[in-house]
Amino acid sequence: LKEMYEGYALLVDPTDTNVLAEKILKVAKDNKLKRKMIENGITLSAKLTQVRMIEHTLGAYEKLLGM
């Protein structure tokens, strides 16, 4: 989901538990980063309407089916 969340979230390899723990601690300790991530989440959620998600899903299926 890098394409969707890049620029809005801290991205980590989900199999690298050490890096995941580091990022969680970083957000927990850094109030400025925490506020920025909250703002990013609000901005992103406004873009992710149900209709938009349906359109993206249909587009992905059409691409897979060569339509």
PyMOL commands that set and color helices and strands:
alter all, ss='L'
color gray80, all
select helices_A, chain A and resi 2-5+17-29+31-47+50-65
alter helices_A, ss='H'
color red, helices_A
deselect
rebuild
show_as cartoon
